[in-house]
């Protein structure tokens, strides 16, 4: 009897969602096991497990500990899945390969005949490059800090048509970091893939979407590789639909619904109803800010000025948006700062609540209590709401409950 059925091994695993994924997909017990380097070989040699997934920094280290390898794992030079076979041998494979193909196919990003720029030369890069070769790419160039082609060489590749990020740049807790490239420098780019899944939308993915370029983050890849690993563990392959079901369930706990719009448009009222309907936590950014400071919003404006208020708002918003499973009502002016627009889209679908200016509630709102001031705010903010929103819903002549129902339908939660 094996001491452990299935597990993920690595050095640091605190933020892994693999147990949840494997439970959703195959329903078996799945653990997280953090191992120090000196403990790796004794653990593998003991064979007290049915199957393992392997992550940083051990994907190469486990290869000589396996009795046999798939051709794919051998080509990639990394193993992320180990199966303890009935004959007692250990078989190593790599399901990151298939996970990457799945995520890109799902996003409508094709690679046949394309010229692809791969950022990073680590283990994930090797899996991606192997998959790209098999998808019929015309040319692959790997850019890295210490490799044959460096970031100073990027101007030579602006004609490339696909970009894949396999580096940790843009991953929490450094999600605000500048992307390694500016997509505007690649006018022929028709697809962007990022293997990072925390946050759900990195700055690179956000910039691609803003330019109308098909893009995917790393969560679909993670879900798909878990499905394929479980297929190997159990010998009972699931249908592809299982990946989408598990992904949808995972997004319910990892994704936020962020509500934006003018002060008094009904974000808090609609947000509370929506959170109750979906079983999510409701958070109002202004209320959270007041709790943190012990002061009311009008008082903050009056005594410290708008600039100080905006600093506090940005800090609070970034903290909240780093987590998932919430309905977040953002302040009316949250979209004014670029860093806030980025934070809102990290882990959220952003919904613009629209209401006619004449119907907005203005009492107790320091910047919108006069009609002229309201019109000026609208002229300044309307383009920003439009830029950051994934979808919008009207909240004019309907009740808050009707608005919430309409929103559920647009979110495909009906």
C-alpha positions, 0 to 999 in steps of 0.5 A: 500500500502506497503511503501517498497516492498522488502529490505535487513535489517542489521547493515552494508550493504555498500558492499551488491550486493543483489539489483543487484541480485534481479533485475537480478532474479525477476526484482522488486525494492529492497533496502538496509536498515541499522537498529540500534538494537533499530529500528529493532522491531518497523520496523518489527512490522510496517509491511510496506513491502512485503518481507525482507531478513535479515543479520548480526546481526539480523537473530536470533533477528527477529525470535520471531517477525515472526508469523510463521516459516518454519521447516527449520528456526526453526531447524537452529535457524535463519531467513534470509527471511520474507514474509508478507503474504496476511492475514497480518502475517509474515512468516520466512524462511531460504534460506541460507540452499538451497543456500549452497546446490546449490553452493556445488552441482554446484561445484561437492562437495558431502557430503553423507557418508563424515566426514565434518569439519565446521569452525565457529559456527555462524549463517551461520554455523547453516544453513550449518550444517542443510543442511549437515545433510540433505545431509547425512553426516556421521559425522559433527564436528564444530570447533570454538574459544570458542566452544566444539571443538577448533582449537587446536583439529584439529590434531584429525580430519585430516582424515576428507574428507570435509571442510566448512568455515563459519567464516569471515577469508579471507574476504575483507578488510582482504583477505590476512589473513592466512586460519584457517587451512592448507589443506595439513594437510588433505590428504583425503580432497575431497571438500572445501566450503567457504561461503565468496563471497568477494573476489570471491576466498579466500585463502582457495579456492585458496589453494584447487584449487592448490591441485586439490581439488573441491572448491567453494566460496560463490557467487553461494550460495548468488545468489541461496539464493536470487533466493529462497527468491524471489520465496517466495516473489512473489509466482512465482518460477523461473527455476534453470537456472535463478540462473546461468544467474544472476550469470554470469551477476553479475560476469561480474561486479565483476570478473576481467580478469588478464593478466600475462606473460613475459615483451613484450608479449603483455599483454597491447595491448591484454588487451586494445582490450579485455576490449573494447570488453567486456565493461570493464575498462582496467588497466595497473599495471605499468602505474598505478604505474607510475601515483601514483609515478610520475616517470617512471619504469626505473627511479624507478629501477635505483634510488630506486632499484628493492626491492623498486619497488616490494614493490610499485608494490605489493601495487598497485596490491593489490589495483587494484585486490580488485575491479572487472569489469576490465582487468588488465595487470600485470607486468612481475615480478608480480608473483614473490611474493606469496602475489601477486599471491594470490591477482591476484586470489582474483577476477580474472580469470588469463590468461597467455599470451605466446610469444616466447622469441625471439619475446619479445619486450625489449626496455625500460625494465630494466630487459630484455634488454639482451638475457641472462637476458631474459633467466634467467627471463624466467627460474625463472618465467615460473613455477610461471606463470604456477602455478597462471594461470587459462588458457593461450593463445598464442600470437606468430604469430597471430595479437593482435586482433586474440589473443584477439579473441582466448582468448574470446573463452577460456573465453567462452565470444565468 
